[in-house]
Amino acid sequence: MNKIKTTLQGVFVLEPKVFSDARGFFLESYNQRVMAELGIGEGFVQDNHSHSTRNVVRGLHYQIQNPQGKLIRVIMGEILDIVVDLRRGSRTFGNWDAVPLSGENKRMLWIPAGFAHGFRVVSDGAHVLYKATDFYAPESERTLAWNDAELKIDWQLDGEPVVSPKDQRGVPFRDAEKFD
């Protein structure tokens, strides 16, 4: 598995070895030993699967009391994955990065606890799978404004975004709860 750094401290892309032939392909999407060697020592307790259509924007979500690390991958379609560093002690605090993930490139994104996460669907539809290091806790879930004027995230929109009412109520970065 190839590890590719991003601009955010602790966040990286994983590029699995893909074995292809006339029948299709095989890849190992998770191996606890390999992940530990790459710096992901946390255990995963929950797997999630979402399907969304073109220009859906999900996020930016995080859990303040039960922070989750996430291992994201797309099995069909393409997304632009967005990550924002909310860790006050980090050298990349307040910065964001965008990573394209798709069923075609088969890359995965590791996001440790302490980040807000969201994505925009680039293709007609996308199936996104992610593993989480802590259970979903709705009482501790927070939403950072996806369109925050201070962060100036480039979602690379090619039309009107489709945003849930909950995500439309996201708070600006300056008012968001952060991690120490």
N, C-alpha and C positions, 0 to 999 in steps of 0.2 A: 504494500500500500504506500503510495506516495503522499507526503505531507507538504502542503503549499501554504505559506504564511499569507495572512491578509494584513491590512493596515491596522487592525485592532489587536491589542495585547491579549493573547490567549485564544483568539479565534483563528481557526485554520480550516482549509479545504482538504478533504481526503479524496484521493484519486485511486480507486481500487484497480487491481489487476483484473482485466477482462479477458476471458478465454472465449474466442469466437470461432465458429466454423459454419458449415452450410446449414446446420440445424438451428442455430441461434447463438446464444452466449451463456456463460456462467460467470458469476462474480461472487465473492464473499463480501457481504455487506456489513457483517459484524463478527468479530472474533475478539473475545475478552482479552486474550494474551497480547494480540497485535495492538489493540487499542491502548492497553497499559504501556506498551513500549513507545507508542506515539504521544503519550502524555494524557490520555483519558483514563484515569483510574477510578472514576466514579462508576457505581453500578446503576443500571437502568431499571426502573420500576413500572414503567407505563409506555405502551406504544400507541400512537395516534395516527389516524389516516383522515385527510381532508380532500375533498374534491371541490374545485372552483372553476368558474368560467373566465373568459378573457376580461382583463382589466379589473378583476376583483382585487381589492386591497384588503388584506387581513393584518390587523395589528395596529400599532406596535404593542405587543403584550409582554408582561412579566409578572412574577409573583414576588411580593415583597417579604412575607414571612416564611414562605416555603419556596425559595428560589430554585428554579429548574435549570439544569444544563440540558441542552438539546442536541441531538444528532439528526440532522435534516437530510432527506433525500427525496428526489422526485422519480417516480417510476414511469409516469406517462405525462408528456407535455413539458412546458418550460415555465419557470418562475424567475423573478428577480428577487432574491432574498436580501432583506435589509436587517442590519444589526446595529444597535446603538449602545455604546458603553455607558452604563449608569454607576460605575464603581468609582467613588470619589478619590480613592487612593491610586487609581490607575493612571499611567502616563497618557492613555488615550481616552480619558474621561471626557464625555460630551461629543466624541467623534462617532461617525457612522461609516459603514462600508456596505457595498452592494455586491452580491455574488450571484452570477447566473447559474442556476441548477436545472438540469433537464434529464428526461429519460434517455436522451441521446448521449450526453456527456457523462452520465452515470456518477458524477461527483457527489460528495456528501459534504456537509458543513457542520463543524463542531462549534457550538456556542456554549461556553461555560456559564454558570450561574452569575448573575449580576448584569445581564444585558437585556434590553428590550428587543423583541424579535417580531418581524412581520414579512410579508411578501406581496408581490403583485404578479398576477398570472399574465404571462406574455403570449402564450399560445391560446387556441380556442378553448382549451380546458387543461387542467393539470391535476394529477393525483400526487399528493405530498404525504410522505410518511415521516414520522419522527419519533425518536425514542427520548424519554424524559427521565431525569435523575430523581425527581420527586413527583409525588402525586398531584393531580390538579386540585387546587384549593380555591374555589371561587371567592371566598371571603378575603383572600390575600391577593387576588388578581388585580392588576393595575393596567391602564391603557395610556400610553404616551401618544400624543396627537401625531398622526401619520403625516400631517401637512404643517408641522410646526415651523413658523417663520424663522425662528432662530437657527434651527438645525439645517434648513434648506435641503432636505433630502430630494435627490433626483430619482423619482420613481420611473422615469423614462416612459411616461404615459403616452399612449397613441390614441386616446379617446377619453371619454368621461370615466372616472373611476367609479367602481361599484363598492360602496363602503357601508357596513352595517351601522344601524343606529348607535350601538354600543361604541363602535370604533369612531364614530363621528363626535362622540362626547369625550374623546381622549384629552388629557391635560397637556399644556405646553411643557417643554423640557424644564423651564425655570421653576415651575410649580410641582413637578413630578417628584414623588418619593424616590430616593436614591439609596444606594448601598454604601456602607462605610468600609 
